[in-house]
């Protein structure tokens, strides 16, 4: 589904002609379908020409080299938080990148040493060295380890950074791959342990085994010492499903495997895998999201009201009761108020940790279940008005690790235990002088009266209207919380920092479609209600104009992935309001998105463009179709990756080509590696940070001296 041949294109044109002759309405032929051929000769020649033209212009802009050099230093600085990616027994695992190891080191430290702030790291995999030895451009994509010993792991590696991976069995004690161990060829897959000598495998088993979204449709049980072809069927879904996979949740010394059939992006049929192999359906509704298991109880968040529990609530039930054929009682664990949204739920030995937002500020709760079945607890004393990342929890102790940061406050990693003050494990020094900067939270009023929060950062001495840079996302119930300016906005590194330092305004907008206020905030921009997210963005921009922060036409909009769609929509719908747009890894052709790579999996978010009733509302905002000749659009900076196997690079390419058709200027940069993240190494992110910064200075110049 990565492209269409010239013959296919010709067939499409012929079909359109036939339909017209039969008196049926037909969509005009797409003149840029060849740009969907990811590695096609014409497509790559076009991309290289655009890249060269963009670099030739932007690399000559004032201070480009300075921006790139400083960004690389900031992004490669070894003074960074060693985030605990997993805590397995008494071992902490971490993936580390720096200037000497841009591809990264997968490493381990004893938990006690890590908690004391003096980790003793042992390198498990040097990704660059492994790639050099094996002749691949390996990118580390995580590991799934066998409990409770955590000696054997299945390690995922991507050749180039996409979602497609190989899986190979690794010995943690020896720090080496196991000769003759489990090994799976490249595919979009998931694996989990079914015991010391068996795996649950969801992968490409040949023709017909993948869904329309490009993910596995079939799960099999594969036993050690047998060929993959001999694996036995566990379950299979439909080709219209998103995917079918398994997950094995660890609960002390026990494990509870589940089978997950993703019907669409927001609905899944979940079954417990009983010890005898039976599949026992969960009593939860299809849109509930299972978070963890504690003391034999599944803990899940509700996306819609169910059995007296409101949307957004956290509930639990007993797995042993269900497997024994009894109807389990549904317990209320936590119910957020109107200002709150539960983001993450994770269990340690006997404590359930709930990370939530309260008017987009982070909170962390520690909850326990009493003998009467009631869940109670308290908030952890962490810094207020901050973003909290729940990094990992320990399975053998009641301990959680959280990173706390703000736009002007560098990250601090805390070790948290119930009924004790948090202990700072690692604190970063300030990476820039924030003494003359201030962060404010405001609320804009959207078209339908909804109050939309946003964060505004600027220098305290900023005077009069200045250029403004708004970053937003607005989709998939993913909240946008403020992070240290070195890392804002996502994947453009310190571009926002440079922007504020030079006297401009940076804004993080919490538009609908995200998860800032729970499921209702997301549902308000779902499918036919998508325009609400865009109206929220415009309301924030107009609020900045009303308050004298900036002027119309002096505003840049920024977003990546679904946010790239948002930024593309913004300049097609409101070219009068925006003067620039940073459009990253975007969707733009919403007529064909469901036919490109993983696009079919997002129809739950956007609708199905092949259904006339859905296309009727999608076509109103689809950027590729809504570009018109004779309109003065802001000159955008568009970026993507050739190896993005999630959002097809054809979206970015075709949007640029349509602008070129109309003789409208644009900047375009397509990285060869990087997958959907559009970057693998700090050098690539540093380059993009510099390109974005000089682009903004070019399109929205500030009169103030640097």
C-alpha positions in Angstrom: 0.0 0.0 0.0 3.1 2.2 -0.2 2.4 3.4 -3.7 0.8 3.0 -7.1 2.3 2.0 -10.4 2.0 4.0 -13.6 -0.3 1.2 -14.8 -2.4 1.5 -11.7 -2.7 5.3 -12.2 -3.7 4.8 -15.9 -6.3 2.2 -14.8 -7.7 4.8 -12.3 -7.9 7.4 -15.0 -9.7 5.0 -17.3 -12.1 4.1 -14.6 -12.9 7.7 -14.0 -13.6 8.2 -17.7 -15.9 5.2 -17.7 -17.8 6.4 -14.6 -18.3 9.8 -16.3 -19.6 8.2 -19.4 -22.1 6.3 -17.3 -23.3 9.5 -15.8 -21.7 9.0 -12.3 -19.8 11.6 -10.4 -16.1 11.0 -10.4 -13.2 12.4 -8.4 -10.7 14.1 -10.7 -7.5 12.1 -11.3 -4.7 12.8 -8.8 -1.7 14.1 -10.8 0.7 13.3 -8.0 0.1 9.7 -7.2 3.6 8.8 -8.3 4.9 10.7 -5.2 3.3 7.9 -3.1 6.0 5.5 -4.5 8.3 5.8 -1.5 11.5 5.0 -3.3 10.3 5.7 -6.8 12.9 7.3 -9.1 10.7 10.3 -9.9 9.6 10.8 -6.3 13.1 10.6 -4.9 14.5 13.0 -7.6 11.8 15.4 -6.7 12.5 15.1 -3.0 16.2 15.6 -3.5 15.6 18.7 -5.6 13.4 20.2 -2.9 15.8 19.3 -0.1 18.7 20.9 -2.0 16.7 24.0 -2.7 15.6 24.4 0.9 19.1 23.8 2.4 20.6 26.2 -0.1 18.3 28.9 1.0 18.0 28.3 4.8 21.6 27.3 5.5 22.7 30.8 4.3 20.4 32.6 6.7 22.0 34.5 9.6 23.1 32.5 12.6 22.2 29.1 11.0 25.5 27.5 12.0 25.2 29.0 15.5 21.7 27.6 16.0 22.7 24.1 14.8 25.8 24.0 16.9 24.1 25.0 20.1 21.2 22.7 19.4 23.5 19.8 19.0 25.3 20.6 22.2 22.0 20.8 24.0 20.6 17.6 22.6 23.8 15.7 23.1 24.7 17.0 26.5 25.5 14.1 28.9 24.0 16.1 31.7 20.6 14.5 31.0 18.1 12.5 33.0 18.9 8.8 32.8 15.2 7.9 32.6 14.2 4.4 33.9 12.5 2.8 30.9 11.7 -0.4 32.8 12.3 -1.7 36.4 12.6 -5.4 36.1 13.0 -7.0 39.5 16.1 -5.4 41.0 17.3 -4.0 37.7 16.7 -0.7 36.0 16.9 -0.5 32.2 17.7 2.7 30.3 18.3 3.6 26.7 20.9 6.4 26.5 22.1 8.6 23.6 24.8 11.2 23.6 27.4 12.8 21.3 29.6 9.7 21.5 26.7 7.3 21.1 24.1 8.9 18.8 22.5 5.5 18.0 22.3 4.8 21.7 23.3 2.3 24.4 20.8 -0.1 26.0 22.1 -0.5 29.5 21.3 -1.8 33.0 22.0 -0.8 36.6 21.1 -2.4 39.9 17.9 -0.7 41.3 19.6 0.2 44.6 22.4 2.0 42.9 20.1 3.8 40.6 17.8 4.9 43.4 20.8 6.3 45.4 21.6 8.6 42.4 24.8 6.6 41.7 23.8 4.1 39.0 26.3 1.4 38.0 25.6 1.1 34.3 26.4 -2.1 32.3 26.1 -1.8 28.6 23.9 -4.5 27.1 23.8 -3.3 23.4 25.9 -0.6 21.7 23.4 -0.1 18.8 26.0 1.6 16.5 28.6 -1.1 17.0 26.0 -3.8 16.4 24.8 -2.1 13.2 28.4 -1.8 12.0 29.2 -5.4 12.7 26.0 -6.7 11.0 25.7 -4.2 8.1 22.4 -2.6 9.2 21.4 0.9 10.3 19.9 -0.5 13.5 17.5 1.6 15.7 16.6 0.2 19.1 12.9 -0.3 19.5 12.6 -1.8 23.0 12.6 -5.2 24.7 10.2 -7.6 26.2 11.7 -9.6 29.0 10.6 -12.9 30.7 9.6 -12.6 34.3 10.4 -13.2 37.1 14.1 -13.8 36.4 14.3 -11.3 33.6 17.3 -13.0 32.0 15.9 -13.6 28.5 14.5 -10.8 26.5 13.1 -10.4 23.0 14.8 -7.3 21.5 13.2 -5.3 18.7 15.5 -3.6 16.1 14.4 -1.5 13.2 16.6 -1.1 10.1 16.3 2.7 9.6 13.9 3.7 12.3 10.4 2.6 11.0 7.8 0.6 12.9 8.7 -2.6 11.2 11.2 -4.6 13.3 13.1 -7.8 13.7 12.9 -9.6 17.0 15.8 -11.6 18.5 16.3 -13.4 21.8 18.9 -11.8 24.1 20.6 -13.0 27.3 20.7 -10.2 29.9 23.4 -11.9 32.0 25.8 -12.5 29.2 24.9 -9.3 27.3 24.6 -11.1 24.0 22.1 -12.5 21.6 21.4 -16.2 22.0 22.7 -18.4 19.2 19.8 -20.5 18.0 17.3 -18.6 20.1 14.0 -17.2 19.0 14.4 -14.9 16.0 11.7 -13.3 13.8 12.2 -11.6 10.4 11.3 -8.0 9.7 7.6 -7.1 10.0 5.2 -4.9 11.9 4.8 -7.3 14.8 4.3 -7.9 18.5 5.7 -10.7 20.7 5.2 -11.6 24.3 6.4 -14.5 26.5 4.1 -17.5 27.0 6.6 -19.2 29.2 10.3 -19.9 29.2 10.1 -21.8 26.0 7.2 -20.3 24.1 6.1 -17.0 22.6 2.8 -15.5 21.5 3.6 -14.1 18.1 1.6 -11.7 16.0 3.5 -11.1 12.7 3.4 -11.4 9.0 2.7 -15.1 8.4 2.3 -14.7 4.7 -0.5 -13.5 2.2 -3.7 -12.7 4.0 -2.2 -12.5 7.5 -2.1 -8.7 7.8 -4.9 -6.2 8.3 -5.8 -3.4 6.0 -3.8 -1.1 8.4 -0.6 -3.2 7.8 -0.5 -4.8 11.2 -0.7 -8.5 12.2 -4.1 -10.1 12.0 -3.1 -13.5 13.4 -1.6 -14.6 16.7 0.1 -17.9 17.1 1.8 -19.8 19.9 5.4 -20.7 18.9 7.3 -23.2 20.9 11.0 -23.4 21.2 12.8 -25.9 19.0 10.1 -25.8 16.3 9.9 -23.8 13.1 7.7 -20.7 13.0 5.6 -22.5 10.4 4.7 -25.0 13.0 3.3 -22.4 15.4 -0.3 -23.1 16.5 -3.2 -20.7 15.9 -4.4 -18.8 19.0 -6.7 -16.4 17.3 -7.3 -14.3 14.2 -9.1 -11.1 13.5 -10.6 -9.6 10.4 -8.7 -7.7 7.7 -10.7 -4.6 8.6 -9.3 -4.7 12.2 -6.4 -2.5 13.1 -4.4 -5.4 14.6 -4.4 -8.5 16.8 -1.8 -8.9 19.5 -1.2 -10.2 23.0 0.1 -8.7 26.2 1.4 -10.5 29.3 0.9 -8.4 32.4 3.2 -9.2 35.4 1.6 -9.2 38.9 4.3 -10.1 41.5 5.1 -13.7 40.8 2.1 -14.3 38.5 1.4 -13.3 34.9 -1.9 -12.7 33.3 -1.9 -12.9 29.5 -4.5 -11.2 27.4 -5.4 -11.2 23.7 -6.3 -7.9 22.2 -8.2 -7.6 18.9 -8.2 -3.9 17.8 -11.4 -3.4 16.0 -10.6 0.2 15.3 -8.3 2.8 17.0 -10.6 3.2 20.0 -12.4 -0.2 20.3 -10.9 -3.5 21.1 -12.1 -7.0 21.9 -10.1 -8.2 24.9 -10.0 -11.7 26.2 -8.0 -13.3 29.0 -6.0 -16.3 28.1 -6.8 -19.0 30.7 -4.1 -21.5 31.8 -5.9 -24.2 29.7 -5.8 -21.9 26.6 -9.4 -20.8 26.7 -10.2 -17.2 25.7 -12.4 -15.6 28.3 -13.8 -12.2 27.2 -13.4 -9.3 29.6 -16.6 -7.7 31.0 -15.3 -4.2 30.1 -16.8 -2.2 27.3 -14.9 -2.2 24.0 -13.6 1.3 24.4 -12.1 0.8 27.9 -8.3 0.8 28.1 -6.6 -1.8 30.3 -3.7 -0.2 32.2 -2.2 -2.8 34.5 -2.8 -5.6 37.0 -2.4 -5.5 40.7 -3.2 -8.3 43.2 -5.1 -10.3 40.6 -7.2 -7.3 39.5 -7.3 -5.7 36.1 -7.3 -1.9 36.3 -8.7 0.0 33.4 -9.8 3.5 32.4 -13.2 4.1 30.9 -13.7 6.2 27.8 -17.5 6.2 28.1 -19.9 5.9 30.9 -20.6 2.3 31.9 -22.6 0.6 34.7 -22.9 3.7 36.7 -19.2 4.7 36.3 -18.6 8.0 34.4 -16.3 8.4 31.4 -12.7 9.0 32.5 -13.1 6.9 35.7 -10.7 4.1 36.7 -12.2 0.7 37.5 -11.0 -2.7 38.5 -12.2 -6.4 38.6 -10.9 -9.8 39.8 -9.3 -12.0 37.1 -9.6 -15.2 39.2 -13.3 -14.6 39.6 -13.8 -14.2 35.9 -11.7 -17.2 34.9 -13.7 -19.3 37.5 -16.9 -18.4 35.7 -18.1 -16.0 38.3 -19.3 -12.5 37.4 -16.7 -10.2 38.9 -17.7 -7.1 40.9 -16.7 -3.8 39.1 -14.8 -1.6 41.7 -14.5 2.1 41.5 -10.8 3.1 41.8 -10.8 6.8 41.0 -13.3 9.3 39.5 -11.8 12.6 38.2 -13.6 15.9 38.5 -14.5 18.2 35.6 -11.1 19.8 35.7 -9.1 16.5 35.7 -8.1 13.8 33.3 -6.4 10.5 34.0 -3.4 10.1 31.8 -1.4 7.1 33.1 -2.1 4.3 35.5 0.6 1.8 36.7 1.0 -0.6 39.5 4.0 -1.3 41.8 4.0 -4.1 44.4 0.8 -3.1 46.3 0.2 0.5 45.2 -1.6 1.8 42.2 -0.1 5.1 40.8 -2.5 7.4 39.0 -1.0 10.3 37.0 -3.6 12.9 36.1 -4.0 16.4 34.8 -5.7 19.2 36.7 -6.3 22.1 34.3 -3.3 20.7 32.4 -1.0 20.7 35.5 0.4 17.3 36.6 -0.7 15.4 39.8 0.3 11.9 41.1 -1.9 9.8 43.4 -0.9 6.7 45.3 -3.9 4.4 45.9 -4.4 1.2 47.8 -7.3 -1.2 48.0 -8.7 -1.8 51.5 -10.1 -5.1 52.8 -13.6 -3.7 52.2 -12.8 -3.3 48.5 -12.6 0.5 48.6 -9.7 2.3 47.0 -8.2 5.2 48.9 -5.0 7.2 48.8 -3.4 10.6 48.6 -1.6 13.0 46.3 2.2 12.9 46.2 3.9 16.1 47.2 5.5 17.0 43.8 6.1 20.5 42.5 2.9 22.3 41.4 2.2 23.8 37.9 4.5 21.2 36.3 4.4 18.3 33.9 4.8 14.9 35.5 6.0 11.9 33.6 5.4 8.5 35.3 8.5 6.8 33.9 8.4 3.4 35.6 7.2 1.5 38.7 8.9 -1.3 40.5 7.2 -4.7 40.7 9.0 -6.0 43.9 8.6 -2.8 45.9 6.2 0.1 46.2 8.3 2.6 44.4 7.7 4.8 41.3 10.0 7.0 39.3 8.7 10.3 38.0 10.3 13.1 36.1 9.0 16.6 36.8 9.6 19.6 34.5 8.2 22.9 33.4 8.9 25.2 30.4 11.4 27.2 32.5 12.2 24.5 35.0 14.7 21.8 34.1 13.7 18.2 34.7 14.2 16.4 38.0 13.8 12.7 38.5 12.2 11.7 41.8 11.9 8.3 43.5 8.5 8.2 45.1 7.1 5.9 47.8 3.8 6.2 49.6 3.7 8.1 52.9 7.2 9.6 52.3 8.5 12.7 50.8 9.7 12.3 47.2 13.5 11.9 46.9 15.4 13.6 44.0 17.5 11.0 42.3 18.9 13.3 39.6 18.4 17.0 38.9 19.6 18.8 35.8 21.1 22.3 36.0 19.5 25.1 34.1 20.3 24.9 30.4 19.5 28.6 29.7 18.9 31.8 31.6 15.2 32.0 32.4 15.4 34.9 34.8 13.9 37.3 32.3 11.2 34.8 31.1 7.7 34.1 32.4 5.1 31.4 31.8 1.4 32.3 31.9 -1.8 30.2 31.4 -4.7 31.7 29.6 -8.1 30.5 28.3 -9.4 31.5 24.9 -13.1 31.3 24.0 -13.7 29.1 21.0 -16.4 29.6 18.4 -18.9 27.5 20.3 -18.1 29.1 23.7 -15.7 26.4 24.9 -12.8 27.7 27.1 -9.5 26.5 25.6 -6.4 26.7 27.8 -3.0 27.6 26.4 0.5 28.4 27.9 2.3 31.6 26.8 6.0 32.0 27.3 7.8 35.3 26.6 10.5 37.6 28.0 9.4 39.8 30.8 10.6 42.9 28.9 8.8 42.0 25.7 7.0 45.1 24.4 4.2 45.5 21.9 3.0 43.0 19.4 5.7 40.4 18.6 5.8 37.3 16.3 4.1 34.3 18.0 4.7 30.6 17.5 1.8 28.3 18.4 2.4 24.5 18.7 -0.6 22.2 19.0 -1.8 18.7 18.3 -5.5 18.1 18.9 -6.1 14.4 18.4 -6.1 10.8 19.6 -6.7 11.9 23.2 -3.1 12.9 23.6 -2.6 15.8 25.9 0.0 18.4 25.2 1.7 19.3 28.4 4.5 21.9 28.8 8.1 20.6 28.8 11.4 22.3 29.3 12.0 24.7 26.4 15.1 22.9 25.2 12.7 20.1 24.1 9.8 22.2 22.8 8.1 21.8 20.4 8.3 18.0 19.8 11.1 17.0 17.5 12.3 20.5 16.8 14.5 20.7 19.9 15.3 24.1 21.2 13.6 26.1 18.4 11.1 27.4 20.9 13.9 28.4 23.3 15.6 30.4 20.6 12.3 32.0 19.7 11.6 33.2 23.2 15.2 34.3 23.9 15.0 36.6 20.9 12.0 38.5 22.2 9.1 36.5 20.5 6.1 34.7 22.0 5.9 30.9 22.2 2.5 29.2 22.8 1.4 25.7 23.6 -2.3 25.3 22.8 -4.4 22.7 24.4 -7.0 22.4 21.7 -9.8 19.8 21.7 -9.1 16.4 20.3 -6.4 15.9 22.9 -6.8 14.4 26.4 -6.4 17.5 28.5 -9.8 17.1 30.0 -10.4 13.4 29.4 -12.6 11.5 26.9 -15.1 14.3 26.4 -12.3 16.7 25.3 -11.3 14.2 22.7 -14.8 13.3 21.6 -15.6 16.9 21.0 -13.3 16.9 17.9 -13.9 13.3 16.7 -14.9 12.6 13.1 -17.6 15.1 12.0 -16.7 17.4 14.9 -13.0 17.8 13.8 -13.5 21.5 12.9 -13.8 22.2 16.7 -10.1 21.5 17.1 -9.2 24.0 14.3 -11.7 26.6 15.6 -9.9 26.2 19.0 -6.6 26.9 17.4 -7.9 30.0 15.7 -9.5 31.2 19.0 -6.1 31.0 20.7 -4.4 32.9 17.9 -7.2 35.6 17.9 -6.9 35.8 21.7 -3.2 36.6 21.3 -4.1 39.3 18.9 -6.8 40.7 21.1 -4.4 40.9 24.1 -1.8 42.7 22.0 0.7 39.8 22.2 0.9 39.6 18.4 -0.8 40.7 15.1 -2.7 38.8 12.4 -0.2 37.5 9.9 2.6 37.5 12.4 1.7 34.0 13.8 3.3 30.7 13.0 1.4 27.5 13.6 3.4 24.2 14.3 2.4 20.6 14.6 3.6 17.1 13.8 1.7 14.0 12.6 -1.9 14.8 13.4 -0.6 18.2 14.4 0.9 18.4 10.9 -2.6 17.9 9.5 -3.8 20.7 11.9 -1.1 23.1 10.7 -1.9 22.3 7.0 -5.6 22.9 7.6 -4.8 26.2 9.4 -3.1 27.8 6.4 -5.7 26.6 4.0 -8.6 27.8 6.1 -7.1 30.9 7.6 -4.2 32.2 5.4 -5.1 35.7 6.8 -4.4 34.7 10.4 -1.1 32.9 10.0 2.2 34.0 8.4 4.1 30.8 8.7 3.6 27.0 9.4 5.9 24.2 10.5 4.2 21.1 9.1 5.9 17.9 10.4 5.3 14.3 9.2 1.7 15.4 8.2 -1.4 13.9 6.9 -2.7 16.1 4.1 -4.6 13.9 1.6 -7.5 12.9 3.7 -9.2 11.2 0.7 -6.5 8.6 0.5 -5.1 8.5 4.1 -6.9 5.2 4.8 -5.1 3.5 1.9 -1.6 4.5 2.8 0.5 2.5 5.3 -1.2 2.6 8.8 -3.8 5.0 7.7 -6.7 2.6 7.9 -6.2 2.3 11.7 -7.1 6.0 12.1 -10.6 5.8 10.6 -12.0 5.8 14.1 -10.5 9.3 14.6 -11.3 10.8 11.2 -13.9 8.7 9.6 -13.8 6.6 6.4 -13.3 8.8 3.3 -14.6 5.9 1.1 -18.0 6.3 2.7 -19.8 9.3 1.0 -21.3 10.5 4.2 -17.9 10.6 5.9 -16.2 12.2 3.0 -18.8 14.9 3.0 -17.3 16.3 6.3 -13.7 15.2 5.8 -13.5 17.0 2.4 -14.3 20.3 4.1 -10.9 20.4 5.7 -8.7 18.0 3.8 -5.7 20.2 3.1 -4.5 18.6 -0.2 -8.0 19.0 -1.7 -8.6 22.5 -0.3 -5.5 24.2 -1.7 -6.7 26.7 -4.3 -4.9 28.7 -7.0 -4.7 32.4 -6.6 -4.7 32.4 -2.8 -1.7 33.9 -1.0 -0.8 31.1 1.5 1.8 31.5 4.2 5.1 29.9 3.0 5.3 26.6 5.0 8.2 24.6 6.2 7.3 20.9 5.5 9.3 18.0 6.9 9.0 14.2 6.9 11.1 11.0 6.6 11.4 8.6 3.7 11.4 5.8 6.1 8.2 6.9 7.9 6.1 3.7 7.8 3.3 5.1 9.8 2.3 8.4 8.1 3.2 7.9 4.5 5.7 10.5 3.2 3.4 10.9 0.2 1.2 13.2 2.2 4.0 15.8 2.7 5.2 15.4 -0.9 1.9 15.8 -2.5 1.0 18.9 -0.4 4.3 20.5 -1.6 3.6 19.4 -5.2 0.2 21.0 -5.1 1.7 24.2 -3.8 4.2 24.0 -6.6 1.4 23.6 -9.2 0.0 26.9 -8.0 3.4 28.6 -8.0 3.2 29.1 -4.2 6.5 29.0 -2.3 7.4 26.4 0.3 10.4 24.9 2.1 10.7 21.1 2.2 13.1 18.7 4.0 12.8 14.9 3.9 15.2 12.9 6.1 16.1 9.5 4.7 16.1 7.8 8.1 14.1 8.3 11.2 10.7 6.7 10.8 7.7 8.7 12.0 10.0 10.5 14.5 11.8 12.0 11.4 15.1 11.7 13.1 17.3 9.0 14.7 20.4 10.9 15.9 20.8 14.2 17.7 22.6 15.6 14.7 19.3 15.3 12.6 17.2 16.9 15.3 19.8 19.7 15.7 19.7 20.4 11.9 15.9 20.5 12.0 16.0 22.9 15.0 18.3 25.2 13.1 16.2 25.0 9.9 13.0 25.7 11.8 14.5 28.7 13.6 16.0 30.4 10.5 12.8 29.7 8.6 10.7 31.4 11.3 13.1 34.4 11.4 12.9 34.7 7.6 9.1 34.5 7.5 8.3 36.4 10.7 11.3 38.7 11.2 11.6 40.4 14.6 12.8 44.0 14.7 14.6 43.5 18.0 18.4 43.0 18.0 19.7 39.5 18.9 
